[in-house]
Amino acid sequence: MSIDHIVTPLDSAQLDSKEHYAFYHEMVEHALKELINSMKSNEICNDLEMVFFKQYSDLLLYSIEAMRIKYMYDEEDNMNIDLADSGFPNYLEFRYLFNDLALRENYLSKLPDLDKVKEEFLDTLLRKKEHVSKQKLFQAASLRYYTTVEQKFIYNRFVQGKIVESPEDINSKYMTSWSFYDVTYNRPFVCFMYFDTSRGNIDNYRNDIYDVLKNSADRHMDLDTMAYGIDRKLLDVFPKHIKRIDLGPLHNVFAKDENVLTHAILDGIAKKEIGLESFAFSLKMDEVYSGSEFKEGSYFSKQTLQKWDYVIKQPYVFAPHRIIQLLYDKAPELMNKLAKPPFQLTDLVIDKI
């Protein structure tokens, strides 16, 4: 089945062929790499933030590639793309991968030896001059999946980054990052926090910071609510600046959400004004800064807390030139409300089978 025969129901897109998996993975990989390059060249984030942002994006791409290998020749199960304003794989797909790889040895014990499979492939193709059966292809894909994919690199619901020293031009001494995959939105978020400590070595606070972030900042919420929750639970840590990047939706042919940009692209594809491989990336960046401090609590146990300023909301759009023109034509009100004019990405060029 070629990519021209992609069919998507109202709430989820199911990939059900080798061509679909290859097409989807190539589109996401191209879009993410283009996005990272554009964010860096346009200084959407500083250099240190971009290092961590790329690492989280690499985990995402690694997991989607693992899904491609796992499902490509599987005739019983198919990968689902979430359509609820996302464009990324449904969160459960990541959980399936993680849990599945925990049983790696059990599955490998039931599969044939790799050398034996290679010999059978060569015998079928060269001596018998026949096509390899779907069952043998599935066995080969399963062998590759269970022998090459590592569980530790699968994008988890919460991924903690290291605590490092902030760049010299930042007032706060330390910075940490984390990423989470919000189950409600089925989209990845990347967060950065700049902070100071009251006294002592950072190692005295490291585990406490990690625990609070994992338990209080692992899902989408109002950013000032998140900031206050983190601040209140860390007695001797003083957050000064928190930044959150909402990565998506990825508007593409698989999506069927209520997003205006998605509908513009789907309408353009339906009218053959743009190609099936057309896409656009929405990205929202929220930031909140500490304006001042205040003390809360009893006389003997006062805690210094931050008084947060208003949340700064910055929506961006990244897309190829033709898509930008289309979006201005079909959704000018939304495009004119962006923090900056849309950033141009290169087109995805793909051979249709």
Buried (B, 14 or more C-beta within 10 A) or exposed (E): EEBEEBEBEEEBBBBBBBBBBBBBBBBBBBBBBBBBBBBBEEEBBBEBBBBBBBBBBBBBBBBBBBBBBBBBBBEEEBBBBBBBBBBBBBBEBBBBBBEBBEEBEEBEEEBEEBEEBEEBBEEBEEEEEEEBEEEBBBBBBBBBBBEEBEBEEBBBBBBBBEBBEBEEEBEBBBBBBBBBBBBEBBBBBBBBBBBBBEEEEBEEBBEBBBEBBBEBBBBBEEBBEBBBBBBBBBEBBBBBBBBBBBBBBBBBBBBBBEBBBBBBBBEBBEEEBBBBBBBBBBBBBBBBBBEEEEEEEEEEEEBBBBEBEEBEEBBBBBBBEBBBBBBBEBBEEBBEEBBEEBBBBEBBEBEEE
